[in-house]
Structure formats: structure tokens, C-alpha cells
Amino acid sequence: MTSAPAAQSAENASSDSTDNSRAFAVSSMTGQGRATGDSALGTVTIELRAVNHRGFKCSLRSPESVSPLDARIEAELRRHLHRGAINVNVSLERAGGQTPVQINAAVLADYLRQCQQAIQESGISGNHITLSTASLVSLPGVLSGDHSRQNDNQLWNQIRAVVAAAATDLIEMRQREGGAMAETLIADCSTVRQHVDSIAVLAPQVADRYRSRLETKVNRLLAEFDAQVGPTDLLREVQLYADRADISEEITRLGSHLTLFEAVLRGKHEHAKAAGPTQPSQTQSPQPKGAANRDEPAGRRLDFITQEMFRETNTIGSKANHADISALVVEIKCAIERMRELVQNLE
């Protein structure tokens, strides 16, 4: 559990345990976060639970005293979290003697006086009329909340610190899970790259094997019909096939996709911002760890890259008429499919 006033110290204490995961710039979409802090209403506890979602979705449950701030709580979470279905539970523990609402005794007495006056003026015997306390307190103005509208901003500043601390806790857990997933993705990238290198070695053999098979068939037919074909015609046919079966561009692009994929995982792609640090405003909530420079969710970019990798792999398999290359293509597809499943869980 993280205390809002101690959010900074908790962040420093957890920095050593997250250094390894911060070698990567990706975070999981699943995780939990929790924080508590004091407010004018009592002790506020905020619990966050996140699961996968294509965009950002917030489901918030809060007590009636805090519900006027629900929109602000969701907006604050959007500042720190890009994707995921976030379940937010806000609970309030009041100090002794505090109640969620107060009875305005003057207004209640005035209602009671008006009721008694109406009974006297109507001439109806009071024995036949019963005044319900529950009905009286439900009249407008009898009950008032435990904080006025003008105190909303003060209350929000107190609760915002708790929201930021809970978001920090959630982000740190997401980063740890994201780091473990990134290590698996890097291992799959290495596997794919090894297979691509093997394909690059086998690719020149495609035309040579086709030429050997073509010469064997042509010579057999020529011997059977006692005909002749010039070597130029044979070479022209081999060259046409070699052009159709050339996979050098696909190999190059696939290697480029792998390099870009690893760069995005490590936060070193070309769209990373290099802007210097700015001084935080006193009216802004503290930034959770890892919230800066996260303008674009890496998960969506990685998902697109895996789609491109899969497309290039399919093209290699369809163009290269080679049994060994086909076997390597199957292995590459399996690895990319594993990568795609993991990428779906990244923010």
C-alpha cells in the first residue's frame, strides 16, 4: 500500500527494483495499484485494477461524497494511462464523529412549524395526523452534504494526490510485467533473425536448383524428339524465374522490421522525443514514474510491425520454391504469432 504524502519516497525506494524492467520502454496493460491519503472527508483509499482493452475505458465506483469528482478522477487517470480497462474503487473511512450528511435544524424546525400551522388552520384533529421524520428529512434543504461546492477544489487537490500515487503504483507493476514480456519478445526476435539469416544463405540456391531441374527436363525432351535449344534461351528462362523468385527485398525489409521492433521495445525509435525536462506547475498533480515521454502507446506500433513482418514472411514463402526455406518460413510464422499474442497485452 502506498501513502499519497509518501509517494515520492515510495518511488525512490522502488527505483532499484525496476531498473532492469526500464531497459525496455513498454508496459503491460494488466496490473493493480493502490494508495491511501487523508482528505477533508477522512481517509481515502483508491484501488486500480487494469486489464487488456483496445483503448482506454474507466469504470469508477465511489461513495456519494466523492462522486461529484468522478469526472476529474477519470481525467487524471487518462493523463497517466493510455490503454486498458481500468476498474477504479474509491473507498472512504471517516474519522470518529463524522457523518456523510448533516441535518439543518433550522430548516427542519421551519418545516415542522408550517405543518403544525397547516393542521390547525384546516381544523383537522391532530390525533388523525402523523408526521413522519423520514418524510421531513427528505424535504429540500433539510439534509446537506459534508462539504460545500466551494470546497470541491480543496478536496480535489487532496484526492488527486491519492489518484496520482495509485497510478504510480499501477504503472510500476505494469512496467515490471512489460519488462519480462519484452525479454521474451527480444528472444523471439533473435530466433526470427537467425531463421532470416539462414534463408538469406539458401536464397541463391533457388535459381541454381531451378536451372539444374530445367536443364535435366529440357535435355530429356530434346533427346526424345531429337531437337536442339540454344543456351541463350535456357539462360533467359532461368533469369525470368530468378527475378520472380527473388526474395532479397523481402529479406531486407524483414530484417529492417526486426530492427525497428527491437528499437521500439527499448524506446529508441525515431519518434522518441528528446525534449528537455520542464518545470512542473504547482497546480499540476505529480507525474507517476514512467508517465513522461509516453505520448504514443508502444503496443499499437509493435502490433503494426508484427503485421508487416508476417506479410513479408508470407511473401518469402510464396516466392521461394525451396523446401528448406519453406520449413524456415513456418518457424518464423510461429515465432511472429507468439510475438503478436504478447504484443496484444502491451500498452
C-alpha positions in Angstrom: 0.0 0.0 0.0 1.3 3.4 -0.9 0.5 6.6 1.0 -0.1 9.7 -1.0 2.1 12.0 1.0 4.9 9.4 0.8 4.5 8.8 -2.9 7.9 10.4 -3.7 9.8 8.3 -1.1 8.0 5.1 -2.3 9.0 5.9 -5.9 12.7 6.3 -4.8 12.5 3.1 -2.8 11.2 1.1 -5.8 13.6 2.5 -8.3 16.2 -0.1 -7.8 13.8 -3.0 -8.3 12.6 -1.5 -11.6 15.9 -0.7 -13.2 16.0 -3.9 -15.1 12.5 -3.5 -16.5 13.3 0.1 -17.5 15.8 -1.2 -20.0 12.6 -1.5 -22.1 10.1 1.2 -22.9 6.9 -1.0 -22.8 4.4 -1.7 -20.2 1.8 -4.4 -19.8 -1.9 -3.5 -19.8 -2.6 -5.6 -16.8 -1.8 -4.7 -13.2 -3.0 -3.3 -9.9 -2.4 -0.2 -8.0 -3.4 1.1 -4.5 -2.9 4.2 -2.5 -4.3 5.9 0.6 -4.3 9.5 1.8 -6.0 11.9 4.1 -8.7 14.3 3.0 -11.3 16.6 4.5 -13.8 13.7 4.4 -11.5 11.2 6.1 -9.0 8.6 4.8 -9.4 7.9 1.1 -8.3 4.6 -0.4 -8.1 4.2 -4.2 -7.7 0.8 -5.8 -7.0 0.3 -9.5 -7.2 -2.9 -11.5 -6.3 -2.9 -15.2 -6.9 -5.5 -17.9 -6.5 -5.5 -21.6 -8.5 -3.2 -23.8 -8.1 -1.7 -27.3 -8.4 1.8 -25.9 -8.9 3.5 -22.5 -12.0 2.5 -20.5 -12.6 3.6 -16.9 -15.2 2.0 -14.7 -15.4 4.0 -11.4 -17.2 3.3 -8.2 -17.1 5.9 -5.4 -19.1 6.9 -2.3 -21.7 9.6 -2.7 -19.5 12.2 -1.0 -16.8 11.7 -3.7 -19.0 11.1 -6.7 -19.0 14.8 -7.8 -15.3 14.3 -8.5 -15.7 11.2 -10.6 -15.1 13.0 -13.9 -11.9 14.6 -12.5 -10.6 11.3 -11.3 -11.1 9.7 -14.7 -9.5 12.7 -16.4 -6.5 12.4 -14.1 -6.1 8.7 -14.8 -6.2 9.5 -18.6 -3.2 11.7 -18.1 -1.1 8.8 -16.9 -2.6 5.7 -18.7 -3.0 5.3 -22.4 -4.8 2.0 -22.8 -6.6 -0.7 -20.8 -9.9 -1.2 -19.0 -9.4 0.4 -15.6 -11.6 -0.6 -12.7 -11.4 2.1 -10.0 -12.7 1.6 -6.5 -12.8 4.7 -4.2 -13.5 4.0 -0.5 -13.8 6.4 2.4 -13.1 5.8 6.1 -14.4 8.6 8.1 -13.0 9.8 11.4 -14.9 9.3 14.6 -18.0 11.6 14.9 -18.1 12.4 11.2 -21.3 11.7 9.2 -21.8 11.9 5.5 -24.6 14.4 5.8 -25.8 16.9 8.4 -29.4 17.9 9.3 -30.2 21.6 9.1 -32.1 22.0 12.3 -33.4 25.5 11.4 -34.9 24.3 8.1 -36.4 21.2 9.8 -38.0 23.3 12.5 -39.4 25.6 9.9 -41.0 22.7 8.0 -42.4 21.3 11.2 -43.9 24.7 12.2 -45.5 25.0 8.8 -47.0 21.6 9.1 -48.5 22.3 12.5 -49.9 25.6 11.3 -51.5 23.9 8.3 -53.1 21.3 10.6 -54.5 24.0 12.9 -55.9 26.0 10.0 -57.5 23.0 8.4 -59.4 22.2 11.5 -58.5 18.6 11.4 -57.8 16.9 14.7 -54.1 16.3 15.3 -54.8 12.8 16.5 -55.6 11.7 13.0 -52.3 13.0 11.5 -48.8 11.5 11.9 -45.7 13.4 10.9 -43.0 11.1 9.7 -39.5 12.0 10.5 -38.3 10.2 7.4 -40.6 12.3 5.2 -39.5 15.5 6.8 -35.7 14.9 6.4 -36.3 14.1 2.7 -37.7 17.7 2.1 -35.3 20.0 0.2 -32.7 21.8 2.3 -33.1 19.6 5.4 -30.0 17.5 4.6 -26.8 19.0 3.4 -23.5 17.4 2.3 -20.4 17.3 4.4 -18.6 19.8 2.1 -19.8 22.8 0.2 -19.3 23.4 -3.5 -16.6 26.0 -2.8 -14.6 23.4 -1.0 -14.6 21.0 -4.0 -11.3 22.3 -5.3 -9.6 21.8 -1.9 -11.0 18.3 -1.7 -9.9 17.5 -5.2 -6.3 18.6 -4.6 -6.2 16.1 -1.7 -7.8 13.2 -3.6 -5.8 14.0 -6.7 -2.6 13.2 -4.8 -4.1 9.8 -3.9 -5.1 9.2 -7.6 -1.5 10.0 -8.7 0.0 7.7 -6.1 -2.3 4.8 -7.1 -1.5 5.4 -10.8 2.2 5.3 -9.9 1.8 2.0 -8.2 -0.1 0.6 -11.2 2.4 1.9 -13.7 5.3 0.4 -11.8 3.6 -3.0 -11.8 2.8 -2.7 -15.5 6.4 -1.8 -16.2 7.8 -4.8 -14.4 5.4 -7.1 -16.3 6.2 -5.3 -19.6 10.0 -5.8 -19.0 9.5 -9.5 -18.6 7.4 -9.7 -21.7 9.9 -7.6 -23.6 12.7 -10.1 -22.8 10.6 -12.8 -24.3 9.9 -10.7 -27.4 13.6 -10.0 -27.8 14.3 -13.7 -27.6 11.7 -14.3 -30.4 13.3 -11.6 -32.4 16.6 -13.3 -32.2 15.0 -16.6 -33.3 13.4 -14.9 -36.3 16.6 -13.1 -37.2 18.6 -16.4 -37.2 16.0 -18.0 -39.5 16.1 -15.0 -41.8 19.9 -15.3 -42.0 19.5 -18.9 -42.9 17.1 -18.0 -45.6 19.5 -15.4 -47.0 22.1 -18.2 -47.3 19.7 -20.5 -49.1 18.1 -17.9 -51.4 20.8 -18.0 -54.1 20.3 -21.8 -54.4 16.7 -21.3 -55.6 17.8 -20.2 -59.1 20.6 -22.7 -59.3 18.3 -25.6 -58.4 15.7 -24.4 -60.9 18.3 -24.2 -63.6 19.5 -27.7 -62.8 16.0 -29.1 -62.9 15.2 -27.2 -66.1 18.3 -28.4 -67.9 17.5 -32.0 -67.0 14.0 -31.8 -68.3 15.0 -29.9 -71.4 17.8 -32.3 -72.2 15.5 -35.3 -71.8 12.9 -33.8 -74.1 15.5 -32.8 -76.7 16.9 -36.3 -76.7 13.4 -37.8 -77.1 12.5 -35.5 -80.1 16.0 -35.0 -81.5 15.8 -31.2 -81.2 18.1 -28.5 -80.0 17.8 -25.4 -77.9 20.4 -22.7 -77.6 21.9 -21.9 -74.2 20.7 -18.3 -74.5 17.1 -19.4 -74.4 17.7 -21.6 -71.4 19.5 -18.8 -69.6 16.7 -16.3 -70.4 14.1 -18.7 -68.9 16.3 -19.1 -65.7 16.7 -15.4 -65.4 13.0 -14.8 -65.6 12.4 -17.4 -62.9 15.1 -15.9 -60.8 13.5 -12.5 -61.0 10.1 -13.9 -60.0 11.6 -15.9 -57.1 14.0 -13.1 -55.9 13.3 -12.6 -52.1 16.2 -10.3 -51.4 13.9 -7.3 -50.9 11.7 -9.2 -48.5 14.7 -10.4 -46.5 15.9 -6.8 -46.2 12.6 -5.5 -45.2 12.0 -8.2 -42.7 15.4 -7.5 -41.1 14.5 -3.8 -41.0 11.2 -4.6 -39.3 13.1 -6.7 -36.7 15.5 -3.8 -36.0 12.6 -1.4 -35.7 10.7 -3.8 -33.4 13.7 -4.0 -31.0 14.2 -0.3 -31.1 10.6 0.4 -30.1 10.9 -2.1 -27.3 13.9 -0.2 -26.0 12.3 3.3 -26.6 15.0 4.2 -29.2 12.8 4.5 -32.3 12.8 7.7 -34.4 9.7 9.1 -32.8 11.1 9.2 -29.3 11.1 12.8 -28.1 14.3 14.3 -26.9 12.8 17.4 -25.3 14.4 18.6 -22.1 12.7 18.5 -18.7 10.2 21.1 -17.9 9.4 22.7 -14.5 6.2 21.2 -13.1 3.4 23.6 -12.2 2.3 23.8 -8.6 -1.3 23.3 -9.7 -0.5 20.0 -11.5 -0.5 16.6 -9.9 2.8 14.8 -9.6 3.7 12.7 -12.7 3.8 9.0 -12.0 7.1 7.2 -12.7 7.3 6.4 -16.4 4.5 8.7 -17.4 6.8 11.1 -19.2 7.6 10.7 -22.9 4.8 8.1 -23.4 2.8 10.1 -25.9 2.3 7.1 -28.2 1.4 3.7 -26.9 4.2 1.3 -28.0 1.8 -1.7 -28.1 -0.1 -0.4 -31.1 3.1 0.4 -33.0 4.5 -3.1 -32.2 1.3 -4.7 -33.4 1.6 -2.9 -36.7 5.2 -4.0 -37.1 4.3 -7.7 -36.4 1.7 -7.5 -39.1 4.3 -6.2 -41.6 6.7 -8.9 -40.5 4.0 -11.5 -41.1 3.3 -10.1 -44.6 6.9 -10.2 -45.6 7.2 -13.8 -44.3 4.2 -14.9 -46.4 5.7 -13.3 -49.5 9.0 -15.2 -48.9 7.2 -18.4 -48.6 5.1 -17.9 -51.7 8.0 -16.8 -53.9 10.8 -19.2 -52.8 10.2 -22.6 -54.2 12.6 -24.3 -51.8 11.8 -27.0 -49.2 14.3 -25.8 -46.6 13.2 -22.2 -47.0 9.5 -23.3 -46.6 10.4 -25.0 -43.3 12.1 -21.9 -42.0 9.2 -19.8 -43.0 6.9 -22.0 -40.9 9.3 -21.5 -37.9 9.3 -17.7 -38.5 5.5 -17.6 -38.6 5.3 -19.5 -35.3 7.6 -17.0 -33.7 5.8 -14.0 -35.1 2.5 -15.4 -33.9 3.9 -15.7 -30.4 5.1 -12.1 -30.6 1.8 -10.9 -31.8 0.0 -12.6 -28.8 2.3 -10.9 -26.4 2.1 -7.5 -28.1 -1.7 -7.6 -27.7 -1.0 -7.4 -23.9 1.2 -4.3 -24.1 0.0 -0.8 -23.5 
